[in-house]
Amino acid sequence: MTAPTVLRPGDLGLDQVRRLLLGGVVPRPIAWVSTTAPATGVPNLAPFSYFSVLSTEPPMLGVTIEPRDDGGGDKDTLANLRAGSDLVINTVPEALGPQMWITSHEHPADVDEFTEAGVAATGSCLVRAPRVRDAPLAMECVLDRLVPLGGAVLVVARVLAFHVRPGLLDPRGRIRHDRMTALGRIGGEFLTTTDSFALGETA
Ligand SMILES: Cc1cc2nc3c(=O)[nH]c(=O)nc-3n(C[C@H](O)[C@H](O)[C@H](O)COP(=O)(O)O)c2cc1C
């Protein structure tokens, strides 16, 4: 077998490092994160695919927020969290893909991205940030900590409540991905969670 090409991040441009990370770590789930600006109450909604489960007990999720493309400080989601906002991590259903895309544009902080993208918001139970009404799953969270990673920041969030769409769980309490049709990312493109198969019995 021919040896693989060895590429070191320090020898590459940032764009190529990003291409290898985004193309190589696949599929990536998308956290559609809602927050509120504590001073003004303006809701904010934005997608993040540097996203994973960090632990079960306590239930922790991690989302990494990179610097703004224009170099102009924190993205609104991070600014809201630094100012004391809680958050909701919503799953993106396939049907709301175009709206999710609109919320990824860097809108000014005073723009309500739910309204801007035509996404219905509804109240959360335990946190101030609204949730996406038509998300199959929405997780109400509080900020546990912010971990600086060079220019980026890892947001560690603790789940307080799961909102599960009726009919989404099977009799054993497992999420039915054929019904969730969550959007994920593969490189710069998208996929859905319907292409699944079992290799053995799952919990
Ligand atoms: C599918 C998708 C995934 C994204 N993932 C990330 C991510 O993990 N981290 C990040 O900083 N930006 C990510 N972005 C870009 C942000 O969504 C974008 O910068 C957005 O404008 C931030 O919004 P805000 O300023 O309201 O927080 C992603 C965009 C898309 C479309």
Ligand as a Chemical Component Dictionary entry (heavy atoms), coordinates in Angstrom:
data_LIG
# 
_chem_comp.id                   LIG 
_chem_comp.type                 NON-POLYMER 
_chem_comp.pdbx_formal_charge   0 
_chem_comp.three_letter_code    LIG 
# 
loop_
_chem_comp_atom.comp_id 
_chem_comp_atom.atom_id 
_chem_comp_atom.alt_atom_id 
_chem_comp_atom.type_symbol 
_chem_comp_atom.charge 
_chem_comp_atom.model_Cartn_x 
_chem_comp_atom.model_Cartn_y 
_chem_comp_atom.model_Cartn_z 
_chem_comp_atom.pdbx_ordinal 
LIG C1  C1  C 0 -24.116 24.555 9.017  1  
LIG C2  C2  C 0 -23.250 25.629 9.607  2  
LIG C3  C3  C 0 -22.400 25.313 10.642 3  
LIG C4  C4  C 0 -21.606 26.313 11.240 4  
LIG N1  N1  N 0 -20.776 25.963 12.262 5  
LIG C5  C5  C 0 -20.056 26.912 12.900 6  
LIG C6  C6  C 0 -19.250 26.562 14.035 7  
LIG O1  O1  O 0 -19.193 25.420 14.463 8  
LIG N2  N2  N 0 -18.574 27.573 14.649 9  
LIG C7  C7  C 0 -18.657 28.870 14.227 10 
LIG O2  O2  O 0 -18.037 29.745 14.837 11 
LIG N3  N3  N 0 -19.412 29.213 13.162 12 
LIG C8  C8  C 0 -20.124 28.278 12.510 13 
LIG N4  N4  N 0 -20.923 28.626 11.453 14 
LIG C9  C9  C 0 -21.051 30.043 11.086 15 
LIG C10 C10 C 0 -22.041 30.760 12.022 16 
LIG O3  O3  O 0 -23.327 30.168 11.928 17 
LIG C11 C11 C 0 -22.118 32.244 11.619 18 
LIG O4  O4  O 0 -20.881 32.858 11.885 19 
LIG C12 C12 C 0 -23.258 32.997 12.268 20 
LIG O5  O5  O 0 -23.438 34.231 11.621 21 
LIG C13 C13 C 0 -23.035 33.290 13.737 22 
LIG O6  O6  O 0 -24.175 33.982 14.175 23 
LIG P1  P1  P 0 -24.246 34.941 15.420 24 
LIG O7  O7  O 0 -23.321 36.114 15.162 25 
LIG O8  O8  O 0 -25.692 35.335 15.463 26 
LIG O9  O9  O 0 -23.815 34.144 16.628 27 
LIG C14 C14 C 0 -21.678 27.649 10.786 28 
LIG C15 C15 C 0 -22.513 27.948 9.705  29 
LIG C16 C16 C 0 -23.286 26.945 9.110  30 
LIG C17 C17 C 0 -24.182 27.284 7.953  31 
# 
loop_
_chem_comp_bond.comp_id 
_chem_comp_bond.atom_id_1 
_chem_comp_bond.atom_id_2 
_chem_comp_bond.value_order 
_chem_comp_bond.pdbx_ordinal 
LIG C1  C2  SING 1  
LIG C2  C3  SING 2  
LIG C2  C16 DOUB 3  
LIG C3  C4  DOUB 4  
LIG C4  N1  SING 5  
LIG C4  C14 SING 6  
LIG N1  C5  DOUB 7  
LIG C5  C6  SING 8  
LIG C5  C8  SING 9  
LIG C6  O1  DOUB 10 
LIG C6  N2  SING 11 
LIG N2  C7  SING 12 
LIG C7  O2  DOUB 13 
LIG C7  N3  SING 14 
LIG N3  C8  DOUB 15 
LIG C8  N4  SING 16 
LIG N4  C9  SING 17 
LIG N4  C14 SING 18 
LIG C9  C10 SING 19 
LIG C10 O3  SING 20 
LIG C10 C11 SING 21 
LIG C11 O4  SING 22 
LIG C11 C12 SING 23 
LIG C12 O5  SING 24 
LIG C12 C13 SING 25 
LIG C13 O6  SING 26 
LIG O6  P1  SING 27 
LIG P1  O7  DOUB 28 
LIG P1  O8  SING 29 
LIG P1  O9  SING 30 
LIG C14 C15 DOUB 31 
LIG C15 C16 SING 32 
LIG C16 C17 SING 33 
# 
